[in-house]
Amino acid sequence: MASLAEATTRTEAAERRRVRPLIATLPAVAWLLAFFATPLVIFAVYSLLTNELYAVGTPFTLDAYRDALTSTLNRTLARNSLEVGLSTAAVTVMAGLPIAYWLRFVARRSRIAVLFLIAASMFASYLVRIYAWRTVLGSRGLVNSALDRAGLIDQPLGFLLYSRFAVIVALVHIFLPYVVLVLYAGMGPLGEGLLEAAQDLGAKSSLLWRRVIIPIMAAPAFSAFVFVFILSAADYVTPQFLGGKDGVTLGVQIQQNFVGVGNWPLASATSFLMLLAFVAVFAVGSFILRRLKLNDIRLSS
């Protein structure tokens, strides 16, 4: 009887240990349901309505999805969004990786100060950064003025502003601090002893990066890539201020449908199609990482 009571007590204690973490997560779950899942459900309902009637009992329809998929303008803007997102994500990750490596293995006494500056730059206003790049890239901006004084150009370079180039440059500047911090944290498994062992075995810089650093950093780099890709491809503020004809993204069209035109079904349907595209990109990338067995590399320092 005593052993049975002890077993029952241990079982109840184990149940309490399993239930307590679930109870602790309830506030976070409620927050996500209230501010994330609920808007998605509302947009899903709107995407199945027409633009004329929003009364209860309005029959559901897929017209908004058909219009979003067959629109020539949407296809053009989707291509712009894809190119802006991929370019921004690729440039940001490639620029952030050597910076994170420098912070992890080269910077010593200055590491904390540099990390503080990187974190502090994230608090700068989004719009202030965009206006700063308008000042830098404008026809009378810093770049054109410097090139003109150096005698390298006769007239301002028009492609610097109101173009896809300007949008990508501004977005790289905006997201680079986040990527550097993600990659720096992801370099935790890369101990100095591991790099020294690889160098002792004859791995030079290029081979060291290709066979040791990049495989271990594949998963963090992919996370940073997807993070930047989604936010830059869906951005609608930067393209409005800096993008020209080839710099406008699908996010601008969605914002116009919501605010300017008031076509909520079309805007909601287009948003869900973009969400499906982002999920597809994430799924393909995750599949590639699993096939290459780069998603679960764990090394101790």
HELIX and SHEET records of a PDB file:
HELIX    1   1 ALA A    2  LEU A   32  1                                  31    
HELIX    2   2 LEU A   33  ALA A   37  3                                   5    
HELIX    3   3 THR A   38  SER A   47  1                                  10    
HELIX    4   4 ASP A   63  THR A   70  1                                   8    
HELIX    5   5 THR A   72  TYR A  101  1                                  30    
HELIX    6   6 TRP A  102  VAL A  106  3                                   5    
HELIX    7   7 ARG A  111  SER A  121  1                                  11    
HELIX    8   8 TYR A  126  LEU A  137  1                                  12    
HELIX    9   9 LEU A  142  ARG A  149  1                                   8    
HELIX   10  10 GLY A  158  LEU A  160  5                                   3    
HELIX   11  11 ARG A  164  GLY A  186  1                                  23    
HELIX   12  12 GLU A  192  ASP A  200  1                                   9    
HELIX   13  13 SER A  205  LEU A  208  1                                   4    
HELIX   14  14 TRP A  209  ILE A  213  3                                   5    
HELIX   15  15 ILE A  214  ALA A  233  1                                  20    
HELIX   16  16 VAL A  237  LEU A  242  1                                   6    
HELIX   17  17 LEU A  250  GLN A  255  1                                   6    
HELIX   18  18 GLN A  256  VAL A  261  3                                   6    
HELIX   19  19 TRP A  264  ARG A  291  1                                  28    
END                                                                             
